[in-house]
Amino acid sequence: MRVVFADLKRQYDSYAPEYEEAALRVLHSGWYILGNELREFEEAFADFMGAKYCVGVGNGQDALILALRALGIGVGDEVIVPSNTYIASVLGITENGATPVFVEPDCFYNMDPTKVEEAITPRTRAILPVHLYGQACQMEAICQIARKHDLPIVEDCAQAHGATFHGTYVGTWGTIGCFSMYPTKPLGALGDGGALLTDDPDLALRLQMLRNYGGVKKYINQIEGRNSRLDELQAAILQIGLRHLDEGNAYRSHIAEAYLRGICNPHIRLPKTRKGSCNVWHIFPILCRTRDHLQAWLLEHEIYTLCHYPIPPHLQECYRRLGYQEGDYPQAETYARQELSLPIYVGMPEEEVTYVIETVNAYPGEANE
Ligand SMILES: *Cc1c(COP(=O)(O)O)cnc(C)c1O
């Protein structure tokens, strides 16, 4: 049996008639940027999440960049970010000329809230937690620290659409929530897309200007903005995706439960979910000391896996100027060496899930370990 890591065609096929109706509606409308589809998606997404405002943008990376820019963060400022995250979270900081200050993860792969306070300096301007792999961070503790130090929180929710902490959606705990609608994400477009949530009307207006050359009225530029808009076609597709978000999250959770129940191999550590944190399982991360060997072994059995992520941001070549070296963030580095992501996606057939469980359980470990 061949098990691919993800199959977007299967997800597309599940909702094909709806997608096609929406796409044709936009194609026939003659209006492709900043129109009714975007307005309707923004309203629906804000409503769903329980936020006052939603601003659609071109992608998740731009959401992060513009969120920090709207807060006035730039050169000389520091932003606290987990040491184990996708590079985009950190690029959101450095694109604005600000400096990332890394905080090590806890055993749930998320920013360890007990280590946040010691990372705060007089230059700190924001805290940027990432709800990695689909699991909500300990937002109560992070919010408490932010309030105490009067710092805004920018949440990176790119992997966690629909995840909650103590029943409240991620993306609404902080000052601004940033989402990616990249096709594989829990709420994915059929192309690039992104969105921001906030309850602050001034920030919402600033974000609307920043995504559109710095103005909301054509040819009136109040601030220096850029071009980053969620187009009508993607906005129409995302309205459908939003209607099926809970269903998709439930589908992956069902697979995750099967993995958690079924996988039992002394060479492998299964992911843990924090009490009170909802996990929408964008990724199913396991740990294995002989990760590369396990990955090759699974591939021999035609199971395709990925590592999220093999090199932590502080050791990436692009950040050599920051002067970090191996050993600076040992927890992130351990995860980078040991993490392996098993296939988990909407439309994944049950027999493939069973095959993954059986094959992972049969993994004998590396002979000379
Ligand atoms: C995908 C992702 C992003 C970036 O989103 P894009 O839409 O690809 O630009 C940012 N942060 C995290 C954690 C992500 O997984």
The ligand as a MOL file (V3000), in Angstrom:
LIG
                    3D

  0  0  0     0  0            999 V3000
M  V30 BEGIN CTAB
M  V30 COUNTS 15 15 0 0 0
M  V30 BEGIN ATOM
M  V30 1 C 2.4070 28.2400 6.8520 0
M  V30 2 C 2.9220 29.0410 7.9920 0
M  V30 3 C 3.1870 30.4180 7.8800 0
M  V30 4 C 3.2010 31.1600 6.5920 0
M  V30 5 O 2.0610 31.0880 5.8410 0
M  V30 6 P 2.0910 31.2990 4.2490 0
M  V30 7 O 0.6650 31.4620 3.8770 0
M  V30 8 O 2.7210 30.0930 3.6440 0
M  V30 9 O 2.8850 32.5340 3.9760 0
M  V30 10 C 3.5390 31.1010 9.0290 0
M  V30 11 N 3.6730 30.4640 10.2120 0
M  V30 12 C 3.4700 29.1440 10.3460 0
M  V30 13 C 3.6120 28.5160 11.6910 0
M  V30 14 C 3.1020 28.3830 9.2380 0
M  V30 15 O 2.9100 27.0680 9.3700 0
M  V30 END ATOM
M  V30 BEGIN BOND
M  V30 1 1 1 2
M  V30 2 1 2 3
M  V30 3 2 2 14
M  V30 4 1 3 4
M  V30 5 2 3 10
M  V30 6 1 4 5
M  V30 7 1 5 6
M  V30 8 2 6 7
M  V30 9 1 6 8
M  V30 10 1 6 9
M  V30 11 1 10 11
M  V30 12 2 11 12
M  V30 13 1 12 13
M  V30 14 1 12 14
M  V30 15 1 14 15
M  V30 END BOND
M  V30 END CTAB
M  END
